[in-house]
Amino acid sequence: MVAAGRFAPGHLGELTQLVPFEMVDDALRRTGAVQSRVRLLPSRVVVYLLLAGCLFAELGYGQVWHRLTAGLHGLAVAAPTASALRQARQRLGVAPLRALFDLLRGPAATTAAGAVSWRGLLVCAVDGTLMSVADSAANLTTFVKQRCNHGAGGYPTVRVLALVACGTRSVIDAVFGPASTGETGYAARLAGSLRPGMLLLADRNFAAADLLARLAAGGADLLVRCKSGRRLPVRARYRDGSYLSQLGSLPVRVVEAEISIVTSAGARTGTYRLVTTLLDHRRYPAGELITLYHQRWEIETVYLELKSTILGGRVLRARTPTGIDQEIYALLVTYQVLRTAMVDATDSVPGLDPDRASFTIALHTARDQVIQAASIIADTIIDLVGAIGRRILTALMPDRRVRTKPRIVKRAISKYNARGPDIDRTTYKATIEINILDTGP
């Protein structure tokens, strides 16, 4: 079943059940974006067009339209021109997509508490990435090209900073803007999404005293890597090798450890220093904190899925800054509903870790459902798993292996391919040994 009349092409296949008509209409009403008259392309249809555009990132919006209408057999559907599709996106603006993201963002609900939390705390991570945007005159008024060894990069870039739940890799919040502002400049804008009961993991770029104090002000706890050369006073020592210290106005506990990684490719040893607001060394042992910190890499997988799996290394389509904002919110919404469908699937099997679900399979099955215009409206008998979930469960991934090194991937720069680092799983087994260092200044 599809919507009636000119609203029929407005769907996302089976994912429409996670982004229903009522939700989209509410976002349009609250942002004043409902059309004054029913046009060839109603506002609701344009929202779904933008979301479907993220599922088919390699296609222009005209080809995306053909996929939205391919399964609407027997219905008289419009055949808008590329110009009409562009004008419809411009009329819609950014606000409805931002409102839709606000409705959908947050940690995915799951019964696999052990996979998403540690000692009663929801494990989260924050980090940033760069995305390339179209090299247009309008975009260059806001976004800059990155400097490299041979001058400026091929495309201007936008910086995206996300807060994610590590266990399900769902997006709790995200901010973005010109890459001329650094990660720490955007991080404070995520402080409002941190709550008591969260444990935030971050790398050493975020270990600025003022920033950490602001992130901790909402009640969330922090576990952040800190540069080993930084002077931290010793206020008290604990039996597990950690010690109490002070970072600006924030009381912290410091854990220093020597970590050895042994693989078939050899062995490597390094020193980690972590600071945390979890001051109780009995309840939160130093060795467990060091092991837990490895989950920070889950956010790198999120960016891999956004930039490589969904976008395929392509630049964002939009040729204006407003269009870029609209496209990124659509990308975040699409990613979030895919993640929700994946967690719904794994949650149907007691004890199954959400890690076992394949994002690639979820994406391609969702694309098939759009083309078929399948399961747009739920039947009277609710199918919590659906076609996407069943496909995921028949092709579960193996248990996670230890990630120890960057993987080389390709992304587009100008008309050539350049090789740059990204993070992925290793192809071999690894053993990690942790030795807590009983040291201090």
N, C-alpha and C positions, 0 to 999 in steps of 0.2 A: 504494500500500500504506500502511495506517495501523496504529497500535498496536491491540492486541486489547482487547476488552471495554470496561470503564469508562475505559480509558486512551485510547480512540480520539479523543475531542475534543482531546486534548493535542497540538497541532501548531502550526506557523507557516507552513503551506504550503511553498513551495520553500525558504524561509529556514530550515526545520527542518534542512536539511543543514548549515547553519552553526552551528546550536544543536541538536545531535542529542540523542536521548533519553539516551544514555550520559553526555553532559556535564551535563545537567540532573540526572540521578540522582546523579551524583558530587557536585554542589553540594549536593543535598539530604542525602546521607549525611554529608558533611563538616560540615554545620551542624546535624545531628541533627533535620532537619525531615521525614524520611520518615514517612508515616502509620503508626500502629501496626496499623491494619487498613484494608483497601481500602474506602474510603467511596464515596459517590456522586461525590465530587469528590476524587480522589487528588491528592497534593501536586504531582506532575509536571504534571497537567492545569491546576492553579491557576497554576503558573509560566507556562505558555503562554498562559493567559487574560490574565494581566497584560501579557505582551509584545504579544499581539494587541490589547489595549486601547490601546496606544500607536499601533498602525497605524490604529485607528478611534477617534481621540481625541474625535470629536464624538458618540459613542454611549455609552450606559450599558452596564454589564457584561452585562446581560441581552441586549441587542442584539448585543454582541460574541459572546456564546455562540451565538446563532443563526447568526452567520457562520462560527464554528468548526465547526459541525455541518451547515451547509448542503450540503456536498459529500459527506457520509457516507451515501450512498444505501444503503438496505437494512440499515443497522445500527440496532440498538435503542439510542438514546442517551438520556441523562437529560435532564430538563427542570427544572433547579433554579430555585427562586424567587430573587428579588433578595436576600432575607434569607440564604438558603443560600450564595449567592455571596459576600456580605459576610463571613459567618462563616468561610468557607474562606480568604479573603484574610487575615483576622485570625489564623487558626491558623498560616498559613504564616510570617508574620513577615517581617522585613527581611533576615535573614542569608543565605538562599539566593540572593536577587537580588544582594546585594553580592558573594557568592562567584562568581556567574555573571559579573558585570561584571569581577571580577579575572581570570577565565579568558580573557575575550575582549578586554580592553583592550590597547592597544599599537598601534604604527604598523603599518598594513596592509602586507603583503609585496608588493612590486612590482619588476618589472625596469626600470621607468622611473626609473632612479637620478637622471638629470639633472633630473627634475621634483620630486624630494623632497629632494635634498641639494645642498649648495654646497661646492665644494672639499673633498669627503669628509666633510662634517658634515651630519647630519640636521637640517633646519631645523624648529624647533618654535616655538610661541607659547603664551603664557599670558595669560589675561584673565578677567574675571568678568562676570556678567549677573544680572539679577533676574528671577524667575518669580513670578507671582501664584498664590496658593493659595486654597482655599475659605475664605470668611469665616465660620468656625464658632467656637464658644466654645473648643473644644479646641485648634484651630490658634492662636488668639490667645494661648494660654498660652506659646507658643514663638516665634511669628512676629509681627512688628510691621508696621503700615501705614506707608508712607513719607510723610513730610511733603511738602506741595505748597503752591501759592499759596492754595488754598482750604481748607487744613487737612490732615487725613490723607487718604491715598489710598483708593480704593474697596475694595481687597483687601490683606490682609497678603501679605508677599513672603518668598521664600527666596533667598538668594544662592548662586549656583553658580559655581565657579571651575574651569576646565578647562585641561589641558595637551594640546595637539593637535599632530599632525604636519601642517605647512602643505601639503605636496604632495598628500596624500590626504585631509586633513581628518578623519582618524581620531583617536579619543580615546585618549591615552596614559594619562591619569589624570584624576580629577575629585574635588573635595571640595565640600561644600555645608553650609549651616546658616542660622541666623537672619541676616537682613540687618543686624541691629544690629552685627554684626562686619564690618569693612571687608575689602576685597580683600587687603590686605597681611597681615591677620590670618589669612587662610586659606592664603596663598601658601606659607608655610614648610612646610605639610603635604604639598606636592607635591615638596619637595626630594628625597625618597627615590626618586622616579621619574626623576630626571635622571642621566644617565650620560655618561662620556667618549664623544666622538664626536657629541654633540648640540650644537646652537647654539640658544639660547633667545632669542626676541624678546619684548620687553615694552614697555609704554608707560611714560610718566614717573611714573605713580603707584607703580611698583614700584622706583623708583630710590633706595630707602633703603639706606644703606651696610650696615647689619647684615643686612638681608634679602638683598642681592646676595651678600654673603660666604657666607651659608648656602646659597643656591642654587648657588653656584660650588663649594662644598665637595665635591660628588659627582663633580666632574671635567668637568661640562658647561661650555661657553663661553657667554658672555652678549653680547647686543647690545640695549641698552636706551636709550630716549630719556631725556634729562635736561633739566631746566629750564635755560633759557639764562642765568638770573640767578645760578645757583649758582657759587660760587667754587671753582675747581679749579686746584691748583698745576701749573705747567709744569715737568716734570722733564727732558724732552728733546723736541726737535722733529724731525719727519721730512719727507722730501722731498715726500710726497703731501699735505702740509698738516695732517696729524694730529699730535697730541703726546701724550707719555707723562705720566700724572698718577696721582693717588692718590685713592681714594674710601674713606674709613675705612682699614681694613687691606688693602684690595684694590687691587693695581696695575691700572690701566685705561689704555686708549688713548682719546683723545677725538677725535671727528671732527665738525667744524662745517661746514655746507653751506647755501648759499642755493638753494632749489628754486623754480623757476618752472613753473607749470602753465598751458598755453595750450589753450583749448577754444573751441568755437563760441559759448559763452556769455561769453567774455572771458578775461582773464589774471589770475593771482594769484601773488604771490611771498611766500615765507615762509622762516624760518631754522630749521634742525633742528640739534640737538646730540645726538650719540649717544656713549655710552660702551660700550666693549667690552673683554673680557678677551683678545681676539685681538691680542696685542702686536706681532706680526711684520708690519710695514707692507709688506714686499715680498711676502709670501705672501698677505696679506689686504688688498688695496688699498682706500683710503678710498672711492673712487668706487663700487666694487662693493658695499661695505657699505651705503652710502646707498641704492642701488638695491634691494639685498636686503631692507632693512628694510620696504619696502612690503608684503612678504609677511605681515607681522603682521596685516593686515586679513583674512587667511583665517579667523581665529578668529571674526570677526564674521559671516562666512558660516555657520559652524557654528551659531552661536546663532540666526541667521535661520532655518536649516533646522529647528532644534529647536522654536523658539517660534512661527514663522509657518507653515512648511510642515507639520510634524507636528501641532502643537497648534492651529494656526489662530488664534492669539491668545487661546485659551481659558485659563481658570485650571485648575490641576491638580484632579483629582476628589476626592482623599482629604480627609476631614474631621477627621483626627487627625494629629499630628506623625509617629507611626510609619507611618501610611499614606502620608504625603508622602514619607518616606524610601524606602519600598518602591516608590512610583510613579516617583520620580526615577531609581532604579537600573534599573527596567524601561525607562524612556525612554532611558537611556544605552546599555543593552544593545541595544535595538531600533535605535537610531541606528547603533551600531557594526556590527551585522550588515548593515544596508543599505549602509553604506560599504564593507564587505568585499566584498559582492556587486558593487558598482560597480567596485571596483579589479580584481576577478577578470575582469570583462567587458572593461575597457580593456586589461588586461594580455594579453588574447588577440590583440590587434592590435599588433605590434611598433612601438614609437615613439609610440604614442598616449598623450597626456597625460591623467592621471586627471581633470583639470579639465574635460574635454569631456563627462563623464557627467552626466546630469541627475538630480538628487536627487528631483525631483517625479515623474519617470517611474518611477524605481526604487520609490518609495513606493507609487504607485498600482498598479503591476504586482504588487508584493508583496501588496497587499490583494486583488487578483483571485485570486492563487494560494491565499490563505487560504480564500476563499469556495468555490473549486473543490476544496479539499483536494488540490492537485496537487503531485506530485513531493516528497512528504514524505520518502520514503526513496529514496536514489539507486539507480538501476538497476545491473546488473552492468557496463554500459558507462558510465563516469563522464562526465557532461556538465559541464565546468568553467564554461561560460557560462550555460546554463539559460535559461528563459523570461525572467527578469528581465534577464539580460545581453543577450539578443538584442534585446529591446525597447529597451534603452539604446543599443545599437550602431546601430540603425536611426534613431535620432533624436538624434544627437550635437549638442552645443551648439557654437557658434562659439568660436574662440580668445578667451581672456579679454581684455577691454578694461580700460583703466586706471580704477580707482575713485577718484573725486575728491571726491564730496560725499555727504551723507546723503540717504536716500530717506524720504519720509513714509509711514508705515504706520499701520494702525488696530489697536488692541487693546482688549479689553473692560475698562471701568472702571465698576463698578456696572452699571446697565442701559443706560448710554449708551456711545457710542463716542468715545474721545478720540484725538487724533492725536499721535504721538510719533515721535522719530527712530529710524531703524535704518539699517544700512549695506547698500548693494547696488551693483550696477554702474551706471555712468552710461549714458545713452542716446546719447551722442555720443563722438566720438574725442577723445583728449587727447594732447598732447605735453608731455613733462617735460624740463626742462633743469636740470642739476645743476652748481653751481659750488662746489667745495671752498674754504672760507675758510681762509686761512693766518693764523689769529688765535689769541690766547690771552690769559690775564689778564696 
